[in-house]
Amino acid sequence: MKMKTTAIVLAAGQGKRMQSNVHKQYLLIQGKPVLFYCLKTLEDSFIDEVILVTGKGEEEYCRKEIVERFGMTKVTKIVEGGKERYHSVINGIKEVEECDYLFIHDGARPFLDEGILRRTYESVMQNRACVAGMPVKDTIKIADENDFAKETPRRDTVWTVQTPQVFAFDLIKEAYGKLEQEEEVLKEKGVLITDDAMVVEYFCDIPVKLVEGNYRNIKITTPEDLGVAESFLADKI
């Protein structure tokens, strides 16, 4: 029996660190929007369906200038995002009608590839929750409130986390349902939700498997990242 796989692609970020009037996911790399590249990878992959979550008022632009222009037939729904990243994920999850495994990916990560998708898919079928990431290359310091180093974790235990983050759909739906109900309580406690794995860890007490991503699977965040992305694409030509 074939499992149904759905991907939520988050493209609602404003990219304030990019120092541009254009949101980072729409900036051009070799003539195509950043968002195009991960959607193209998903379009050509085993993923069955893609739900695109955009900024408010950007749905029609994405439909015409990206989805229809580049023939993204797997993008079946385009929905408005929310104030925070996790609100956008919730909005995307509510649009999923039938699914076994859900992939959640940041649209500002253009270098998603088939290998990452395959590795995370194989892992989620065994572990129910996994995230792409890579072991850090640098020594990491934990800072105190005054920016003095107070702790140095072992480098071989520290990973940088990427996307996609992949889950059994019933698990991630349950986790985000609890988050939606307890959002105000978390704010009062000062708990900051920074990724999907954290929601599962916090509400479902399920261990999340770390799966090898790719050091090139960068997130376009600052102007310098665009230059790096251009060089990565030039290597493929």
N, C-alpha and C positions, 0 to 999 in steps of 0.2 A: 504494500500500500504506500503510495507516494505521499510524503508529508507536504503540507501547504506552507510555503515560506513567504513572508511579507516583510518589506523593508519600509521603515519610516525614515525619511530624509529631512533633517532639520535645516531650514534655510530662512529662519526668522530673525537671525542675529543682526545687530546694527553695526558691529565692527568699529566701535569707537576708537580703538587703538590703531586703526588703519589710516587715520588722518585723511580721509577721503569722503566726499559727499555721496559717493556710490557705495552701497553696502558691499562688504568684502565678497560675498558669494556671487556677485554680479560683475566684479572686476574681470578684465579680460586677461587670459594667458594664451598667447599665440592665437589671438583672434576669437577665442571662445570663452564664455563665462566660466569662472571657477566651478560653479554648480554643475555645468555640463559634464565634467569629467567623471564624477562619481555616478551620476545618472546613466552615463553611457556604459560604465562598467556593469552596473546593475541590469541594464537593458540587455546586455550580451551574456548575462550569467544565468544560473539556474533559478534565481529568485523569481517567484511567480507574479508578484504585485508590488508596486511602489506607491506609497502615500507621501506626497510632498507637503511639508508644512512651511508656509511662507510668512513674511511680515504682513501686517494689516494693510489691505489695499493693493497688495502685490500679486494676488492670485491670478488675475487676468494677464498681467505682464508675463508671469512665469509660463502660463498656458500657451500664449502666442509666441513669445520670443525664445523659449527654451524647449518646452515639451513638444509643441506642434512643429516648430521650426526644425528640430533635430530628430523628429520621428520617434519620440519616447513612448512607445505603445504600452509599456508596463505601468506607466504613471496613470493610475485609474482615478485618483482623487487629489485635489489640491485644496488645502484647508488653511485657515488663518491660525497663526501661532498665538502664544500668550506672552504675558509680561516677562516671565522667567523661562529658562530652558525647560524645566520640568512641566510648566504649564503647556508648552508646545507639544511635549511628548504625550501628555494626557489627551490633548485635542486629537493627536494622531491615533492614539489607541482607541478612542471612541469611534473612529471611522473604520476600524478593522471588523469585518463581518465574520470571517471564518479564517482561522490560522492555527498552525501547529507551533511554528517557531517565528519569532519576531526579531528582525535585525534593526537596530537603531543606529543611524549614521549621521555624522555632522556634514552638511553640505559644503562646508569650508575645508574639507579634507578631500582634495581632488585625486589623490593617488591610491585610492582603494583599488585592489586588484583581485583577480580570481583566486589566487592562492590564499589570501586573507579570508575571503568568503568561504572557501573550502575548509580551511583549518578550523574556523569558528563554528561552522556547521557540524563538522564531525565531533567537535567538543561539546556543543550544546546538546546533541543527541545523547551523549553519555552523562553530562553533568547538570543539564537543565539551565545553567547560567554560566556565561563566559564573556570575557572581554578581550579584544585585541590590545596588545601592548608590547613593549620592548624593555629589556633590562637597561638600566641607566649606564652611561659610559663614564660619567663624572662622579666624584665623591659628592654626597649630599650632606648638607648641614641643616639641622633643625634650629630655627632661631627663636629667641625669647621675644617678649613684647618690646624690647629695646634694640632689637636686631643684633644681639650678641649670640654667637654660636653656643648652644647648650647641649647639643647631642649630635653624634655622627653615626647614623645607622649603617650597618654592614651593606656595602654596595651590592653584594650578590643577592640581597633580599629586596632591593628596591627596583620597581619598574615604573616607566612612564606609561600611563594608560591612554589608549587611543579609542577610536571607534572603527568598526562596528562593535556594539555591545549587544549580545545575542542571548535570548531567553526563550524558554518554553512559554507560549503565549499566556496560558492560564496563570503562570507564576508572576509574570511582569504585570499582567492586568490586575491581579490581586494586590501586588505591592503598590502600584500607583493609585489604586482605589483607596487603600489605607492612607496613603500620603495626602490625597485630596481631602479626606475626612479629618485628618489631624494636622493640616498645614499650619493653622494658627498656634497650635500647641508647640510645634517644632520651632516656630519663630520665637515664641516666648522662651524656649530653652536655648536659643541661639544656635540651633542646628542648621548648617548650611548644606543644601543638597547640591552636589556638584556633578554627579553623573548617575546613570541608571543603575549601575552595580550597587552604589551606596543605598539606593531605595530598597533593593532586594535584600541587601545585607541587614538593613535596619529593621525592616518590617517582616521579613520572612525567615530570617535566621538561616539562610541558605549560603553555603560557601560558593564563591564565584571563581571559576577557573581562569587563570591568566594564559592566554594563547599568543604565540608569536605573531606579531603584525609585520611591520616593515619600518625600518628607520626612515624611509622616504614617505611614509604615510603621515605627513606633517599637516598641521592645521594652519591655514592662512590667517594670520592674526595681525601682523605688522607689515609695513611696506617692504622690509627686508625679505619677508617670506615670499613675496612675488618674484623677486630675483632668483631665489633658490628654486622655486617652482619652474620658472623659465628654463633654468639649467637642467633640471630633471627631465623636462620634456624634450630638450635639445638632444639629450643622450639617446632618446628613443628613435630619433630621425635617422 
